[in-house]
Amino acid sequence: MSKKYYEENFKKQIVKIYNQGNHTYRELSEQYGIAASTMRQWVIRYNNTRSFNAEDNKTDEEKRIKELEKKVKQLEMENDIFKASGTTTREKVDLIISNREKYSISAMCELLEVSRSLVYYHLNRETSVSSKEEEIIEEHIKEIFRLSRNNYGTRKIKVELKKLGYQVSRKRISRLMRKNGLVSNYTVAHYKVHKSTCNQADTPNVVDRDFDNREKLEVVVSDLTYVRVGSNWNYVCNLIDLHNREIIGSAAGEKKEAKLVEKVLLSIPYSLKDIKIFHSDRGNEYDNKLLDDVLETFEIERSLSNKGNPYDNAVSEAVNKIMKTEFIYQNKFETLEELQLKLAEYIYWYNNIRIHGSLGYLTPVEYRGLLFLVNES
């Protein structure tokens, strides 16, 4: 908030009214809308020196201290830049510019015998370069945000800018995002649909929340999520490899049933014999002889979350939440075919382009490739 300015004649009038002795500071404050402490300062200063200026109202001791502080500052400046007295003009200019927050430009120019106009020329040039860089960074932020499908926040945008050679603080990114009205999809709250009743199978929780440092296809996890298609609810089933959080299989269907899960399993680009463990929650769609036969045929061990505990399938839950925020809530689907087409496009983007914080800001495909190179070396 900018400081309010009062004309000197107005201040004199307030002092005159107060000196008449008929009003208190509080009464004058209520009448004129001015802080009582401000009016008290006017009265004291004007009654003492006939001036409202703070400098005119300093005591001799305060003035002496001020003068000493000025001399000390001068000596500090001379000591700091004394070594530059024999350098080139350009080096002197750089030294003056780098110390401009600490010392007066005029004083430094006088001490080093440098033209002030030369210093201001280089200052303006620096400002122009800085402004141009700001414009470039701003354009990069807008493009990164667009390519992220409006999903990235400051943390991921900072990582992408670093790849382009720009070291930019999250605070600065946030300011430029606000300037351009860039609001991540993650800032929008969405209604959460509660899960239906679970199946009562005796299958144990083999994974036991040990989601990290898994080998490729050692453990795959699955879950279903809902999506509105036209006026009806349809469903998307995902299969995620815990090794690199990659969605290795996905399918959409009109019904929440085991056939949809089977379809996902049979669609993955790997041999099912390579999968060691298949883990899911206790949704009824996973309690089906059709699914059991597939797992038994390919000798895949079964693992189920404990009853009523979503944390046992946290990775799948997290992927579904991401998919809802980034994809499902951002689109309208009129037909199942439209959903399937856009879903395939999103999953390609998710696996190949979207960076993941849990993977050190690599994409799942990059992470898989990196570990492959490490294991080969």
ABEGO torsion letter per residue (X at the ends): XBBBBBBAAAAAAAAAAAAAGABBAAAAAAAAGBBAAAAAAAAAAAAAAGBABAAAABBAAAAAAAAAAAAAAAAAAAAAAAAAAABBAAAAAAAAAAAAAABBAAAAAAAAGBBAAAAAAAAAAAAAAAAAAAAAAAAAAAAAAAAAGGABBAAAAAAAAAAAGBBBBAAAAAAAAAAAGBBBAAABBBBBBBBBBBBABABBBAAGGBABGBBBGABBBBBBBBBBBEABBBBBBBBBBAAAGBBABBBBBABBBAAAAAAAAAABABBAAABABBBBBABAAABBAAAAAAAAAAGBBBBBBBBGBAAAAAAAAAAAAAAAAAAAAABBBABAAAAAAAAAAAAAAAAAABBBAAAGGBBAAAAAAAAAAAAAX
